[in-house]
Structure formats: structure tokens, C-alpha cells
Amino acid sequence: MEKILKDKITIITGAGRGLGEALSYGFAEEGAIICPWDIDEENLTRVAARLESMKRLGKKGNVDITDEKQVSKEMELIESEFGGIDILIANAGILYSYEITEFPEDQWRKIIEVNLTGYFICAKYAARLMKKRGKGVILQINSKSGKKGSYWNSAYAASKFGGIGLTQSMALDLAPFGIRVNAICPGNIFESPLWQESLFQQYAKKWNISIEEVKRKYVEQVPLGRPCTYRDVVNVAIFLASERADYMTGQAINVTGGQEMR
Ligand SMILES: NC(=O)c1ccc[n+]([C@@H]2O[C@H](COP(=O)([O-])OP(=O)(O)OC[C@H]3O[C@@H](n4cnc5c(N)ncnc54)[C@H](O)[C@@H]3O)[C@@H](O)[C@H]2O)c1
């Protein structure tokens, strides 16, 4: 049977680790040709090597998504090598957590810069290439914090709410050109470096409880009774990027085990 994303040229930002890395291999397994982007060169090289061994590496890009010049240059290089792109997954994102009255302005701005402006810049140049061919798919990795405020995470939630406004507006701008724009809003991915290396420890300290208790506290909020996994998100991303979702645009799809329903 033919693979569902066979030979689709796919840029994935923030592909050096975490969900972006998982999306890269998941899309490669479905036949896509991956152009992984990241600012972390060491991780990027590791991911590119694995994609190469799967024979699914397009071109790796050591790109800072907040730098318009770097993004436009890399898009040009990809266009000249592959003739255009089929799919952009805007996944790169950052999070710093502070109570609102203690939030440092520079870190607030940085979150908006990467999570919202970075998404805009990548989508702008991807859409220019897609318009020329009259087709394409843009997918943003958003968050359940794009639908509901998040404790100590004002900047992150603001950036993700903004991402949904941007997704819907671009869906309107680009629909006449055959380009679909959607977002995915995952729940808490316990297997990610974000949780493993930082959030579990932070919350355990803040509430003076064990990491196991932190896990229980978060899972209790999920009707399906387990955390979100990379695979849960990858499955929905493959569907949204494929022709099976041809009639879907401007949507922000929750992948939260029922935790968020709007
Ligand atoms: N981990 C979760 O529980 C969770 C839940 C919901 C949504 N998300 C979203 O999923 C996405 C990926 O999250 P993750 O947990 O895998 O994060 P992560 O920190 O593990 O990975 C993010 C990657 O983005 C890269 N990056 C950061 N700034 C960049 C920039 N300016 N240019 C290019 N690359 C840059 C980093 O180097 C890193 O490799 C984010 O948008 C995040 O908001 C994560």
C-alpha cells in the first residue's frame, strides 16, 4: 500500500529533540522527506543522521525561526533543491514559567518572539512557496494552553492563544490558494524533556510533594486517565497533513484525552 505522505517535502521546526524529533521520524515512516530545522546544531545533526539512515532526509537547516533572513534564505535553498514544499510543521516553542508580577519582561518577549512571531515568519515564507504550486499544508503545534489560561504561564498561554488567531486568519488568507492551515493542541506530554528535565522537579518543589504525586495530580485532570504521548500527537498530525483532511482548515484540534473540549 502506498504511504500516506509519500515524498511530501516537509519542514519541521524545533526538530532537534522532543515532539519535533518524534514528528520527524513519524512523518518519515509515512514516506515524507524531512527538512528538520533547529537552532541546536548538535541535536539537529543527530536527528538528520537518523533520517538519512531511513533514506528520508531532505535538507537539514540550522535555522533560528525568529530570524526572517535565515528563514527566507533556507526556504530559497529548499525551493531550488526540491522545487517547493508540501508541508510546514511549526513546532518550535519555548516556555518560561513565572507568576505574573514576577515575570521578567525580556523573557515574556522572548516567548512571544519564538512561539508566535517565529510561527508567523515560517508560515509566511512557506506560504509563498505553496502559493506558487496552488497547494500545501501548514500545521502549528499549539497547546491546550492555547484554549485556556495556564497557571504561572501567562506568556506561554498568550503566545499560544495568539497562535490560534494566526492559524484562523492564515486559513482565510490562504484558502483561495489551496493551502490548509490547522493547529494541534496537545495535553501534557510527560515523556518530553520539558517535563522530564524541568516541570516535574519544579512542581514537586513548589507543592512540596513527590514527582509521583505530581504525575497523579496531572493525570487526574484527564478523562482518559493518562498523559499525552508523542504518538498521540504524531497520529493526528499525520492525518491533518494528509489528503484525508482535505476539507479541514482553520481548526485547532485538541489532543488532550478529553481534558480540553472547546
Ligand atoms: N511537552 C509538552 O508537554 C507540550 C505540550 C503541549 C504543547 N507542546 C508544544 O510542542 C512544541 C514542542 O515542545 P517540546 O516539549 O518538544 O519542546 P523542546 O524544548 O523539547 O523542543 C523544542 C525544540 O525547539 C528548538 N527551538 C527553540 N527555539 C528555537 C528557535 N528560535 N529556532 C529554531 N528552533 C528553536 C529547541 O532547540 C528544541 O530542539 C512546542 O511548541 C510546545 O509548546 C509541548
Ligand as a Chemical Component Dictionary entry (heavy atoms), coordinates in Angstrom:
data_LIG
# 
_chem_comp.id                   LIG 
_chem_comp.type                 NON-POLYMER 
_chem_comp.pdbx_formal_charge   0 
_chem_comp.three_letter_code    LIG 
# 
loop_
_chem_comp_atom.comp_id 
_chem_comp_atom.atom_id 
_chem_comp_atom.alt_atom_id 
_chem_comp_atom.type_symbol 
_chem_comp_atom.charge 
_chem_comp_atom.model_Cartn_x 
_chem_comp_atom.model_Cartn_y 
_chem_comp_atom.model_Cartn_z 
_chem_comp_atom.pdbx_ordinal 
LIG N1  N1  N 0  5.987  18.998 26.094 1  
LIG C1  C1  C 0  4.690  19.194 26.288 2  
LIG O1  O1  O 0  4.102  18.695 27.267 3  
LIG C2  C2  C 0  3.912  20.034 25.305 4  
LIG C3  C3  C 0  2.514  20.108 25.469 5  
LIG C4  C4  C 0  1.763  20.879 24.581 6  
LIG C5  C5  C 0  2.393  21.541 23.542 7  
LIG N2  N2  N 1  3.744  21.466 23.398 8  
LIG C6  C6  C 0  4.349  22.213 22.289 9  
LIG O2  O2  O 0  5.087  21.317 21.485 10 
LIG C7  C7  C 0  6.168  22.001 20.859 11 
LIG C8  C8  C 0  7.462  21.240 21.115 12 
LIG O3  O3  O 0  7.645  21.154 22.512 13 
LIG P1  P1  P 0  8.717  20.183 23.189 14 
LIG O4  O4  O 0  8.175  19.820 24.524 15 
LIG O5  O5  O -1 9.098  19.112 22.245 16 
LIG O6  O6  O 0  9.921  21.230 23.413 17 
LIG P2  P2  P 0  11.510 21.014 23.426 18 
LIG O7  O7  O 0  12.079 22.115 24.241 19 
LIG O8  O8  O 0  11.861 19.605 23.830 20 
LIG O9  O9  O 0  11.910 21.192 21.897 21 
LIG C9  C9  C 0  11.822 22.431 21.267 22 
LIG C10 C10 C 0  12.891 22.500 20.180 23 
LIG O10 O10 O 0  12.756 23.785 19.553 24 
LIG C11 C11 C 0  14.048 24.319 19.352 25 
LIG N3  N3  N 0  13.972 25.783 19.294 26 
LIG C12 C12 C 0  13.739 26.649 20.317 27 
LIG N4  N4  N 0  13.798 27.919 19.875 28 
LIG C13 C13 C 0  14.064 27.869 18.541 29 
LIG C14 C14 C 0  14.263 28.854 17.538 30 
LIG N5  N5  N 0  14.211 30.156 17.815 31 
LIG N6  N6  N 0  14.506 28.442 16.273 32 
LIG C15 C15 C 0  14.583 27.119 15.971 33 
LIG N7  N7  N 0  14.415 26.140 16.896 34 
LIG C16 C16 C 0  14.168 26.511 18.163 35 
LIG C17 C17 C 0  14.873 23.845 20.558 36 
LIG O11 O11 O 0  16.263 23.893 20.288 37 
LIG C18 C18 C 0  14.328 22.419 20.729 38 
LIG O12 O12 O 0  15.072 21.481 19.985 39 
LIG C19 C19 C 0  6.164  23.425 21.438 40 
LIG O13 O13 O 0  5.545  24.309 20.534 41 
LIG C20 C20 C 0  5.341  23.269 22.703 42 
LIG O14 O14 O 0  4.708  24.475 23.057 43 
LIG C21 C21 C 0  4.518  20.724 24.253 44 
# 
loop_
_chem_comp_bond.comp_id 
_chem_comp_bond.atom_id_1 
_chem_comp_bond.atom_id_2 
_chem_comp_bond.value_order 
_chem_comp_bond.pdbx_ordinal 
LIG N1  C1  SING 1  
LIG C1  O1  DOUB 2  
LIG C1  C2  SING 3  
LIG C2  C3  SING 4  
LIG C2  C21 DOUB 5  
LIG C3  C4  DOUB 6  
LIG C4  C5  SING 7  
LIG C5  N2  DOUB 8  
LIG N2  C6  SING 9  
LIG N2  C21 SING 10 
LIG C6  O2  SING 11 
LIG C6  C20 SING 12 
LIG O2  C7  SING 13 
LIG C7  C8  SING 14 
LIG C7  C19 SING 15 
LIG C8  O3  SING 16 
LIG O3  P1  SING 17 
LIG P1  O4  DOUB 18 
LIG P1  O5  SING 19 
LIG P1  O6  SING 20 
LIG O6  P2  SING 21 
LIG P2  O7  DOUB 22 
LIG P2  O8  SING 23 
LIG P2  O9  SING 24 
LIG O9  C9  SING 25 
LIG C9  C10 SING 26 
LIG C10 O10 SING 27 
LIG C10 C18 SING 28 
LIG O10 C11 SING 29 
LIG C11 N3  SING 30 
LIG C11 C17 SING 31 
LIG N3  C12 SING 32 
LIG N3  C16 SING 33 
LIG C12 N4  DOUB 34 
LIG N4  C13 SING 35 
LIG C13 C14 SING 36 
LIG C13 C16 DOUB 37 
LIG C14 N5  SING 38 
LIG C14 N6  DOUB 39 
LIG N6  C15 SING 40 
LIG C15 N7  DOUB 41 
LIG N7  C16 SING 42 
LIG C17 O11 SING 43 
LIG C17 C18 SING 44 
LIG C18 O12 SING 45 
LIG C19 O13 SING 46 
LIG C19 C20 SING 47 
LIG C20 O14 SING 48 
# 
